Amino acid sequence: MTGLAPSLIASLYRAACLAELDALKPGNVHAFAAGHRMEVADFVTSADVSAPHLARAGAGVGTRVAAAMEATLAAVGQNTNLGILLLCAPLAVAAERGTRLGAVLGGLDAGDAEGVFAAIRAANPGGLGRAARHDVAAGGPAPPLLDAMAEAAPRDAIARAYVTGFAELRAIGLPALASARAAGLAPPWTTTAIHLAYLTRVPDSHIARKHGAARAEAARAEAARALQGLDLATRPVAALLAQDSFMKSSGLNPGTSADFTVATLFHDALATAGAPLAGARAKP
């Protein structure tokens, strides 16, 4: 099948990043409120400078992630989008090749591993810590990328996506988007619906890295209780901002939920444009 043009992929990626910023996402940075010492402008710039690298014609996953991360750090001086890049790069490669996502994940090579490990080291995400096996901070050649992702999968949702063929995106994000549209919602509320689905159903990996797994699960449960029965059709800004303020005052940033929200929007846009992304899980 013919793939999508890199220019279109770059445009759809940038649009997904900007759409995520427009939505009220409790605990995260968005157009309604800054937070965690970051501003919306930082993320807009990050989307602008990373898009050409994320959509680089003929490049593999690792090259795209490493180059986009380098451009981001040069432009804004901090890690604003590592998780977004890790999730969106395989989608971009699959869309350009006109192949299924599972084929891209199953075909990751040593160059992909080196590029991804280099990007993670450069970004130095908060709470990264050390690992007994396949430690990203260790010297020497990078291990096979799927092996490393499988090792991290129990504690990190983005790593888990690589070994499950983005199962949570397909089980949580895309259905939430479809349900929101079926209910008559329009952007940015469809995007808020995606974020809330991840926030209330999966302990956020970014919170877990910084505060521990127990606190991440507690944050998920707190959000689920606080937002239960919320009707986004009524545009409940006050209720969402109250949860937003609570999470930010507690130092809780559900960054992984936001990363998956971008990836969900990007996946949906690519599929709408004709990319055959759905497919079997990767085999580490």
RAJO-V973857 format. One record per residue. N is the residue number from 1. RES is the residue in one small letter. BURIAL is + if it has 24 or more other ideal C-beta (glycine too) atoms within 12 Angstrom, else -. D_CENTER is the distance of its C-alpha to the mean C-alpha in whole Angstrom. Layout:
N,RES,BURIAL,D_CENTER ; N,RES,BURIAL,D_CENTER
This chain:
1,m,-,26 ; 2,t,-,26 ; 3,g,+,22 ; 4,l,+,21 ; 5,a,-,22 ; 6,p,+,20 ; 7,s,-,21 ; 8,l,+,20 ; 9,i,+,16 ; 10,a,+,16 ; 11,s,+,17 ; 12,l,+,15 ; 13,y,+,12 ; 14,r,+,13 ; 15,a,+,14 ; 16,a,+,11 ; 17,c,+,10 ; 18,l,+,13 ; 19,a,+,13 ; 20,e,+,10 ; 21,l,+,13 ; 22,d,+,16 ; 23,a,+,15 ; 24,l,+,16 ; 25,k,+,14 ; 26,p,+,16 ; 27,g,+,15 ; 28,n,+,13 ; 29,v,+,14 ; 30,h,+,15 ; 31,a,+,18 ; 32,f,+,20 ; 33,a,+,20 ; 34,a,-,19 ; 35,g,+,18 ; 36,h,+,18 ; 37,r,-,20 ; 38,m,+,17 ; 39,e,-,18 ; 40,v,+,16 ; 41,a,-,18 ; 42,d,+,16 ; 43,f,+,13 ; 44,v,+,15 ; 45,t,+,17 ; 46,s,+,14 ; 47,a,+,13 ; 48,d,+,16 ; 49,v,+,17 ; 50,s,+,14 ; 51,a,+,14 ; 52,p,+,18 ; 53,h,+,16 ; 54,l,+,13 ; 55,a,+,16 ; 56,r,+,19 ; 57,a,-,21 ; 58,g,-,22 ; 59,a,+,20 ; 60,g,+,18 ; 61,v,+,15 ; 62,g,+,16 ; 63,t,+,18 ; 64,r,+,15 ; 65,v,+,13 ; 66,a,+,16 ; 67,a,+,17 ; 68,a,+,14 ; 69,m,+,14 ; 70,e,+,18 ; 71,a,+,18 ; 72,t,+,15 ; 73,l,+,17 ; 74,a,-,21 ; 75,a,+,20 ; 76,v,+,19 ; 77,g,-,20 ; 78,q,+,17 ; 79,n,+,13 ; 80,t,+,11 ; 81,n,+,8 ; 82,l,+,8 ; 83,g,+,5 ; 84,i,+,4 ; 85,l,+,7 ; 86,l,+,7 ; 87,l,+,5 ; 88,c,+,7 ; 89,a,+,10 ; 90,p,+,12 ; 91,l,+,11 ; 92,a,+,13 ; 93,v,+,16 ; 94,a,+,16 ; 95,a,+,17 ; 96,e,+,19 ; 97,r,+,21 ; 98,g,-,22 ; 99,t,+,21 ; 100,r,+,19 ; 101,l,+,15 ; 102,g,+,17 ; 103,a,+,20 ; 104,v,+,17 ; 105,l,+,16 ; 106,g,+,20 ; 107,g,+,21 ; 108,l,+,19 ; 109,d,-,22 ; 110,a,-,23 ; 111,g,-,22 ; 112,d,+,18 ; 113,a,+,18 ; 114,e,+,20 ; 115,g,+,18 ; 116,v,+,15 ; 117,f,+,17 ; 118,a,+,18 ; 119,a,+,15 ; 120,i,+,14 ; 121,r,+,18 ; 122,a,+,18 ; 123,a,+,15 ; 124,n,-,16 ; 125,p,+,14 ; 126,g,+,15 ; 127,g,+,17 ; 128,l,+,16 ; 129,g,-,20 ; 130,r,-,22 ; 131,a,-,22 ; 132,a,-,25 ; 133,r,-,24 ; 134,h,+,22 ; 135,d,-,21 ; 136,v,+,19 ; 137,a,-,22 ; 138,a,-,25 ; 139,g,-,27 ; 140,g,-,28 ; 141,p,-,26 ; 142,a,+,22 ; 143,p,+,23 ; 144,p,+,21 ; 145,l,+,18 ; 146,l,+,18 ; 147,d,-,20 ; 148,a,+,18 ; 149,m,+,15 ; 150,a,+,18 ; 151,e,+,19 ; 152,a,+,16 ; 153,a,+,15 ; 154,p,-,17 ; 155,r,+,15 ; 156,d,+,12 ; 157,a,+,9 ; 158,i,+,7 ; 159,a,+,11 ; 160,r,+,12 ; 161,a,+,10 ; 162,y,+,12 ; 163,v,+,15 ; 164,t,+,15 ; 165,g,+,14 ; 166,f,+,11 ; 167,a,+,13 ; 168,e,+,11 ; 169,l,+,10 ; 170,r,+,13 ; 171,a,-,15 ; 172,i,+,13 ; 173,g,+,11 ; 174,l,+,13 ; 175,p,-,16 ; 176,a,+,16 ; 177,l,+,15 ; 178,a,-,18 ; 179,s,-,20 ; 180,a,+,20 ; 181,r,-,21 ; 182,a,-,24 ; 183,a,-,25 ; 184,g,-,25 ; 185,l,+,22 ; 186,a,-,21 ; 187,p,+,18 ; 188,p,+,17 ; 189,w,+,18 ; 190,t,+,17 ; 191,t,+,13 ; 192,t,+,14 ; 193,a,+,15 ; 194,i,+,12 ; 195,h,+,11 ; 196,l,+,14 ; 197,a,+,14 ; 198,y,+,11 ; 199,l,+,13 ; 200,t,+,16 ; 201,r,+,16 ; 202,v,+,13 ; 203,p,+,14 ; 204,d,+,11 ; 205,s,+,11 ; 206,h,+,11 ; 207,i,+,14 ; 208,a,+,15 ; 209,r,+,15 ; 210,k,+,17 ; 211,h,+,19 ; 212,g,-,20 ; 213,a,-,19 ; 214,a,-,22 ; 215,r,+,21 ; 216,a,+,17 ; 217,e,-,19 ; 218,a,-,21 ; 219,a,+,19 ; 220,r,+,17 ; 221,a,-,21 ; 222,e,+,22 ; 223,a,+,19 ; 224,a,-,21 ; 225,r,-,24 ; 226,a,+,24 ; 227,l,+,22 ; 228,q,-,24 ; 229,g,-,26 ; 230,l,+,24 ; 231,d,-,25 ; 232,l,+,22 ; 233,a,-,25 ; 234,t,-,27 ; 235,r,-,25 ; 236,p,-,25 ; 237,v,-,24 ; 238,a,-,26 ; 239,a,+,25 ; 240,l,+,21 ; 241,l,+,22 ; 242,a,-,24 ; 243,q,+,21 ; 244,d,+,19 ; 245,s,-,22 ; 246,f,-,23 ; 247,m,+,19 ; 248,k,+,19 ; 249,s,-,23 ; 250,s,-,22 ; 251,g,-,20 ; 252,l,+,17 ; 253,n,+,13 ; 254,p,+,11 ; 255,g,+,8 ; 256,t,+,6 ; 257,s,+,7 ; 258,a,+,6 ; 259,d,+,2 ; 260,f,+,4 ; 261,t,+,6 ; 262,v,+,6 ; 263,a,+,5 ; 264,t,+,8 ; 265,l,+,10 ; 266,f,+,10 ; 267,h,+,11 ; 268,d,+,14 ; 269,a,+,15 ; 270,l,+,15 ; 271,a,+,17 ; 272,t,-,19 ; 273,a,+,20 ; 274,g,-,21 ; 275,a,+,19 ; 276,p,+,20 ; 277,l,+,16 ; 278,a,-,17 ; 279,g,+,19 ; 280,a,-,20 ; 281,r,+,18 ; 282,a,+,18 ; 283,k,-,21 ; 284,p,+,21
